[in-house]
């Protein structure tokens, strides 16, 4: 069922504002109603004007109610949407929802750079969580991070609405994917098949509506209604550029908006172009984070193909043994490179037609990451998904949460920090400058993995490498081999498919007794009992997840000794499971709003990894503000020989976000102690045992806080009363 939250036919009771905008204004305008829309009859819209030219960093224009809770949502809503009239601008449209528990979530109404249509379009976002009233929409906003796409323009917005239950009304046209030949590529044949996929998951694609043209000439095409594949054979092509246009409607009459348009080039002459080479890591002029970086570059030739035997990689003039797979040549040093030294890379390659290409670049290695003071026992801190640093914000509660973590971590005995990704809100140079400062605040040597927010808005890794070094690395740390994997684009293959063979090689060659794989996105968000949280995180690709499980299971079998751990973030919670003797830990509690309730793991935390000569274990450390005793009475008097369990609740640091509390129990790390074991003993789970008459203090320590309980042990015939329970921070 569709319910109109606000028809948006007037600017009354609305406001607009911007971040890094020259100007943001609004006005009510007359606009024709979308043809397939029957839930309102007005012919108006709110036009949001913006101008973000010449403003570096993340720019955003917001439309919001003056009364912050005016756009109320009912708890049964499963999706939120509105109608947008726009011209292609390449911006990103989002909406912010505040749930009844106070947590705020931003949802995508389009993908980044997804505002690419003409005219009216219905945009929606599924709610990946259950609503608790009072829930409301805080604002609708347009985002742009890429300086090249910043412009002056406007969009028209009408009819903010929610969808409850299963909505049978089809409001969106078909979607396109899988263009072939790929846009912008060159084809070296006079005959080929032009194809793409068109799908509509509601009313379905109307087959008779599909029209396909090449350079404005009609093409006879074939359509598979099961797979959605549209294809047309094309012959007798000559050298030149070819433009493809495909249009279609669904059975409800909604057009595919925008139509599918792309171009490719045909070259029929002999291959006279050398292979194309592009550095992946370490980028030219950057400083590595580790001394065993993965040196990698793409080598492609779509005409005659790359002659693999011609590839030569030299490092400071020395020929190195490399692997070439999935159009990627790479080399990872088996021994550490010299620290704080410049390295010169030279790569030569030819195609099968004999055209030769050469590429050179330099990078510098970073400082030595010190080994632990004792390789017999040491600790490492693991944290991620905190900060979400945004230079456009004056107050950032996610950053305040991360800084609170940092203050606690500085008191730990850690000698290394592992960060599981998402330190910035999106990819801008100013955001990364803040991120470098924040990571230095830990006062620990660190390595990190790249997260999806590190490439948000650009899908580029340049700023990340300039700030934090290469995205793939190997660090031998005491008896650990730590391997950094890039999953920023959603999973391994989407980020760089050549990582699969590289990861297998690095695990096979690992010198450490234990292997730690550091990557942002977990394979899935199913817990140890098989419950899938379904918040939209993890690989979101069953085949990709199973491929990782299988690869690591095989590697674990081949390594009879030692543990194998996979450390991830992305899912804002703590979760642990063991699959085929491989440990999978998700630690995404660094400060961003959690994705699930505390009892399901959604609490602010970091992990202390404890390593000795034989084993690896860990402690889950919550970010607590205080501990309160659950005991009903203000006194605790027990008799000699009596056992009483004391329970307590931890209240979290939230920096003004919705209050969070949970019982002090596993998986949280906590300890109990007694000031006088001759009078009172306390078990690890909080059972207080009266040993003999007298007084003692039982102390519970957890998450940087303590709870002290004064206990008096009396004899059977003693009825003394008067006792106190008090708490304090450490």
N, C-alpha and C positions, 0 to 999 in steps of 0.2 A: 504494500500500500504506500502511496506517495502522500506526504504531508508537507505543505508549504510552510517553511519557517519564516520567510520574509519574501514578499513579491518583488522587492527592490524596484519599485516604480517611482520612488521619490527619494530625495536625499535627506528628508526630514529624519532626525534622530540617528543620522549616520555621520561618521567622520572618516577622514583619509589622512594619511601621513606617510612619510618615507624615510628610508635610511640610505645615505649616499645618493640622494636624488637632488637635482637642481630644482625640481618643481613637482608637486603632486597636488592635483585638484580634482574635483568631481562636479558633475552636473546631471540633472535628469534630462533624458532625451526621448523623443518619440522614435520607436523602432517597431517594424512589423513583428508580429508574434511568430515564433518558429512553427513551421507548418505541421509537424507531428505532435505538437504540445497542446493538451486539452485541459490542463489542471489550473490554468489561469487564463483570463480573457483580456487582460490589459495589453496595451501597445506601447509600453514604456520600458526603459532600462536605465541603470545608473552607469554613466560613462566615467571611467577612471582615467584621467590624463596623467602622464608621467614623462619625465625628462631626466635620463641618467647619463647623458653624454658627458664625457670628460671627467667622470667620477670613478676613480680606481677603487678596487675592492668589490665586495658584495653589495649590490644595490637591490633594494626591495621597495615596492609600493603597496600599501595596505589599505583595505576597505574594512571598516569595523563599525559596530554600533556604538553610540555614545554610552549607553547603558551596557556595561560589559557583559551582563548576563541576558541581554534581550533575545539573542538567537538561541533559544532553549531547544534542546533535543530530548525526545522521550527515550526511555531506557530500552525500548524494543527496536530502535533503529539499527539497521544493519549496514547502511551506506548513507553517504552524504553527497550532494551534488548541486549543480547550478547550470544555467545556460550562459555561454560566453559567445559574443560576436566579436571576431577579430580577423585581422589579416596576418599572414605569416610573419612572425617576428623572432622566432627561435627562443623565446623566454620560457620560464618554468613557472607553472601555476600550482600553488599549494594552498592548504587550508589548515588552520590550527584548531584542535578540539581540546577542551578542558573537561576532564571527566569529573564525576561527583566526588572522587577521592582526592581531587586537587591536582592530579598528574596531567600534564599537557603533552599532546602529541601532534606533530605536524605530519600531514598526509599529502601524498602527491595526487593532484587532480590531473596533471600531465606528467610525463617524464621530463627530466632536464632537457631543455631545448625543444620541448614537445609542442609548443604553440605554433603549429605550422599549417593551419587550415584557413579557409576563406569562409566568412559568413558565420551563421549560428552553428554551435556544437554543444551537445550536452556532455558535461564532464562529471564524472563521479569517482568516489574513492570508497572502497569497502572499509568498514571499521574492523581492524584486526583485534578488537578487544570488546568485552561486554561493557555496556554503558551503565553507570550508576548515577542516578539523579541526585542533585541537579547537574546535568551535563549541558554544555553550551559551546557554540562556535565563537572563538575569540576574534578571528579575522580571516579574510581571504587575501592572498597576496601574490604578487608577481615578483620573481627573483631573477637576477642576471649577475653572473660572476665573470663572464668573459668580456673583456674590454672591447673586443672586436664586434660584439653584438649589442653594445649599449646604444640606445637610440632615443628619439622622442616619439611618442605615440599614445594610443589609448586603446582600451578594451571596454566593451559594453557587457554589463552583468545584470541578469534578471533571475528571479525565482530560485532563491536558495531553498532546497528541499531535502527531506530525508526519505529513505526507503525502508520499510519494515517488512520483514518476512521475504518471501519469494515474489519478486515483482515480474509479472509476465509481460508488462508493456515494454516494447522495444523502442528505446530512445536513441540508440547509437548505431551508426552505420558500420559496414564491414571494415575490418582491419587488414592491412597488407603486411607481408613479410617475405623473406627469402628471395630477394631479387637476384636473377641470373640472366646475363652476366652482371656481376656486381657493379654498382654505380661507380663511374670514374675509371674503370679498368680498361685495359686494351685486350682485344681478341685478335688472334692471328689465324683466322680462318674465314673463308667466304661463305660458309654455311654453318648455321648454329641453331640452337633452340632457345628462344626467349621465354622465360618462365618466372612466375612468382606465385605466392600463396595468398588467397583471400578467404577469410573466415568471419563468420558472424554466429556467435553462440546463442543468440536468442531466436529470432524469426528465421535465420538462415539467409544465405545469399540467393538472390533471384538470378538464375542462370542466364535468362534472356537479357538481363541488364548489362552484362559484361561486354565492354567494348575495348578493343586493343588496337593501338596504332603504332607504327614506326615511321618517323619523319612525316607525320600527318597522313600516312597511307594505311588503310584498314588492313588488319591481319586476320586471317582465319585461325581461330584458336580452338583449343580443346579444354574442357573444364571437368575436373573430377570432383563430384559433389561430396565424396567421402573425405578426401585429403585436402580439398580446397586448392589443388594445384591447377593453375591456368598456364598453358604452354602453347607456343606457336612456333613451328619450324620456319626458318628464314634462310633463303638461299640466294645465290648470285649477288652477294654483297661486294662492294668495292671499298677501297681504303677511304676512310673518313669517319666523321662523328655521326652517331645515330641516337635519336631521341625516342624514348618509349613513353607512351601515355596509356594508362589503363583506368577505366571507370567502371563502377558497379553500384548497385543498390541492394539493400536487403529486402526481404519479403514484406516488411512493414513500410517500405518506401523511403527509408533513410539512405542517403547517398554515402558512399565512402568519402570522407572529407578529412584530409585532402585526397585527391586521386593519386594513383601511383605514377610518379614521373621520375625518370632518371635517364642518364646518357652513358654511352660507352663508345669506344673507338675501335675501329677495325684497321689493322695494318697487314697488308698482304705481301709486302716486299721482304727481302732477306733480313735476317736478324742482324741488325747493326748496333744494337744498344747493349751496353754492358749490364751485368746484374746490378740491381738496386740494393745498396747496403745502408742499414740504419742502426746506430748504436742504441742498445737497450739499457745496458748498465756496465760499469759505472759511467755516467754521462761525462762528456768532456768538461774538464775543469772542476769536477766535484771531488769531495773528500769521502772516502769510504768509512763506514762505521766499523767494519771488521777488517781483519788482515787476511781473510780468505774469501774475498768477494767473488761472486759469479760474474765473469767477464763474458758478456753476451751481445750478439748483434743479429739482426734479421738480414738474410741474404736471399733475395728473390729474383726470379727471372721467369716471367709468364710466357715467353716466346719459345726459345729452344730449351730452356731449363738450365739450372745451375749444374755445372760440372763439379760434383762433390770432391773429386780427387784433386781439383785445382786449389782448394781452399787452404791457405796458410795463415796461421796466426802467430805473430811474434810479440813477445813481451820483453821490452828493453833489449831488442835485438836477438833474443833467443827464441827459437822455434818451439812451440808448445803443442802438446797433443790435445786435440779438441774433439768434440762430438758435434755432428750436424744432423739435426732431425727437426721436422716440423718447421722448415725454413729458418731455423735458428742454429747458429754456430756458437758454441760456448766452451769455456774453459774455467775450471775452478782449481786454484793452486792446492796441491796436496799438503804443502807446508805453508806456514804463514809468511806473508810478504814482509819486507822491512817496514817498520812503522815510520810514519811522517816522511815518506819518500815519494818522489814523483815517478810515475810509470808511463812509458810510451807504448802504445798498442798500434801495431800495423797489421792490416788484414788484406790479403789478396785473394781474388776469386775470379773465375771465368765462367762463361756459359758454354753450352755445348757447341755453339757456333764459333767459339774462340774469342769472343769479346771479353776483354780483361777489365776488372775494376779494382780500385785500391782505396782503402779508407784508413786514416790515421787519427788518433786522438790521445789525449793524456788525462790521467787522473792522479790524485794524490791519496796515499793511504793515511788513515787517521792514527791517533795515538794508540799505544798498546792498552788493551783492556786488562788490568792486573788480574792475575790468578788469585784465588782465595788465600787468605793468610794461612789456612790449614786445609790440605786436601782430604783430611780425614773426616771433617765435619764442617759444613758451611750452610748459609742460608741465602736464598734469592727471593726478592719480592716480585710478584706478578700482579699487574693491574692493567685495566684498559677501559675504554668507553667513558672517559672523563674529560672535563674541560670543554670540548666542542668549541674551541676558541674562535671567537668572531670579533675582529677588530672594530666592527660597527656597533657593538653593544657596550654601553657604559657599565651595566650590571649583568653579569652572566652567572646564574646560580650553579650551572654545571661546572664552571671554573672554580667557584667558591667551594663546591663539594670536593673537587680534585685537590685544591689547596689544603683543605682539612685533612684529606688522606695523606698528603705530602708531609704535613706536620707530624702525623703519627708514624709514618714510615721512617722519618729521620731518627726516631728513637729505637728502631729495630736494629738487629745485628746483621743486617743484609750487607752483602758485598757486591751485588749485581742487581740490576733492575731489568725486567722484561716487560715491555709494554705491548699489549695485544691489539693496538690500533684505535683509530678514531680519536685523535687529539685535537683536530680542527673541525669546524663546522663545514667548511667547503674549501676548495683549492684556490686560495689567493695568497700572494706573497706576504701581505700584511698578517694574515692569519698564521702563516708559518713562522714569521718572526716572533710572534707571541708564543708559539708552540716550543720553539727552541729555548726561550727563556724559562718556560714552565718545566721542561724536562731537566734543565740545569738546576732547578730548585730542589730536585730530589737529592742532589749532592752524592749521586752514585753513578758509576759507569753503567751504561745501558745499551741495549739493542732493542729494536722495535720492529714490528711488522706493519705493513701498510693496510689501512682500512678503507672502506667504501667512501667515507667522508673525506679522506685525503685526496680523492680524485673527483669529488662531487662538483658538478658544473662544467668540468673540462674533460674528464676521462684521460687526463695527462698525469705523468709522474715526475715532471721536471722539477717543480717546486719541492716535492717530497725528497728527491735525491739531493737537491741542493742543500736541504736542511738536515736530512738524516741518513744520506748515503743510499747504497744499493738496496733493491727490494728482495734480492736473494743473496744469502750468505751462509757461511759455515763458521761457527765459533766453537773451538775446543776449549772447554772451561773445566779444569780439574778432570774429573771422570765423566763429564757430560760432553756430548756433541750436540750443539744447538743449531738447528737448521731453520732458516727463515724462508717462508713460502708466501707468495703473493696471491691473495684471493680477493683483492679489492673490487674486482668487477663481478663478484657474486660467487664464483667458484674458481677452481684451478684452471680449467680449460678456457673459460671466458677471459681470464687475466693473462695467461700465457700457456698455451697447451704444451710447449716444450718443457715445462717444469716437471711433467710426469716422469720422463726418462731421467732428468737431472736429479729429481728427488730419490728415485730408485738407486741411482749411482751413489749419491751422497750417503744414503743409509748403508749401502753395501760397503762403502769405504770408511765408515765412521770409526774413529779411533777410540772414542769414549766408551765406557762401560754401559752408560745409559744414553738414550737418544731423546732429545726434546725437540718437537716440531712446533714452531711458533707461526701461527697464521691467524688472520682476523676472523674469517667466516667459518663457523663449524659446519660439518657435513649435514647436520640436521638439528632440530631442537626437540628430539624425542628423548625422554629421560630413561633412567635405568629400568623402569617398569614398562616402558614402551609407550607411555603417554606422549602424544605429539602436542606441544603447546600451540602450534599454528599461529604464531604472531607475525609470520612473514620474514623470518630470519633463517639463517643457514643456507646451504647450497641451493635449496628449492629445485633440485634436480636429482631425482632418485638414482639415475644411472651414474651420475658423477659421485654421489655419496657412496654408493656401493663399490665403485672403483677404488676410492680411497680406503675404505674398510678392507677390501681384499688386498690391496698393495701393502698396507701396514701389517695385516695379519701374516702375510707371506714373509715380510721382513722380520717380524718377531719370531717366527718359527726358525728362520735361518740364524738368528742371534739367540742362542740358547741361554746366554747369561745377560743379565741387566734388564732394566725397565725401559719401556717406551711410552712417552707422554706426548699428547697433542694438546697444546694450550691455545685457546681461542677466545674471542670476544664476540662482538656483534649483537648477540642476544643479551639484553641487559638483565642479567641474573647470574646466580651461581648454579652450576649443574655439573654433576659427575656421573660417568658410567664407564664400564669396562666392557670392551668388545674384543673378543678373540685375544684376551690377555694384553690388550693395549688400553692405556688409560686416556680418557677424553675428558678434559676439564674446560668448562666455559666459565670465564670470569669477566663479566661485563658490568661490574658494579662500581665503576670509578666516579660516577657523579651524574650521568644522564638519567632521566626518568626511567624507572624500571618498567619492564614489559609485562611482568606477572606479579601477583601479590607476594609479600614476604614469605609466607608459608610455602610457596612454590619455588622459592629461590630468589625472588625479586627484591633483594636488599642491597644496600651499599656496602662494599667490602673490598678487600684485597687479599692476596694469598701469600703466605710465607712457605716457600719450598725448602724443605730441610733435607740435605743430602749428606750421607756418610759413605763409607767405603763400600757398603753392600746394598743399600736400599735408598729409596726416595719416598718421602712422605710430605704432607703439607698440612698447613693450618689455615682455616678460613677466618679472617679477622674482620669483624663488622665495624662500621664507623658509628660508634655509640656516643650519645650525649650523656646518658646516665643509665644506671641500673636501678630498678625499683623492685622491692621484695613483694612477692605475691601473698605473703603470709597475712592472714586476716587480722591478727592481733598485733598490737604495738609491742608486745612482750613475747619473749621466747624462753620459757622455763621448762626444762626437761628433767626427768628423774634419772638417777643412775641406772644404766643398762637400757634406757629407752632410746629408740631410733626414730627420728623425725626427718622427713624429706623437706628441704627448703627449696622452693622454686622462685624464679625471678624472671623479670621481663626487661629486655633492653630497649631503650628508646633512642632512635637514631638521630644523628645530625642531619638536618634537612635544609638549612639555609632559607627557611620560610616556605618551602614546599609542604605538601600535605604530610601531616605527622605519620611516622612509621614506627612500628613496634613489633617485637616478636619474642617468644620465649627464649631464654638462654638454654639452649640445648643443641645437640648436633644438627646441622653440620658446623655450627659456630665453634670456634676454639675458646675454651674457658678453663679455668683452674679454681679449685677450692683449697684452702689451707686453714690450719688452726694455729692460734697463737700459743696453745698449751696442749700438746698431745696427751699429757697425763690426765687432763680433765675432759677434753672433747676431741674426738676424731671426726673427720669429714671425708666421706668417700668422693671419688671423682665425679659422681653424678649428683652430689649434693645431699646425701644422707648424713645427718648429724647424729652422732652416737655419744651419749653421756657415759664417761668412763668412771669418774669419781666426783664427789662433791667439790665445787669450786666454780671459778669463773674463767671464761676464755672468749676469744673473738674468732668467729669463722669469717673468712674473707673470700669473696667471689671476685675473680678478675676476668674481664672480658672486654675486648674492643677498646682498650685505653681507659676503661672505667673500673671502679671497684665498688663492691657492696660489702659493708662491714656489719656483722650481726653480733651483738653482745649476748652471750649465752650463759645462763646460770644453771648448774647441775645441782639438784637437790636430792635429799634422801626421800624415801617413800613417805615419811611422815611430815615432811617439810611442806608448807603451803605458802611460802614467800612469793610475793609478786613484785612487779615493778621492773620494767626492762625496756630497752630501746632498740630500735633498728634504724641505722642511718646509712646514707650513701655518699660517695664523693668520687670525683674524677681522680685518676692517677696523676 
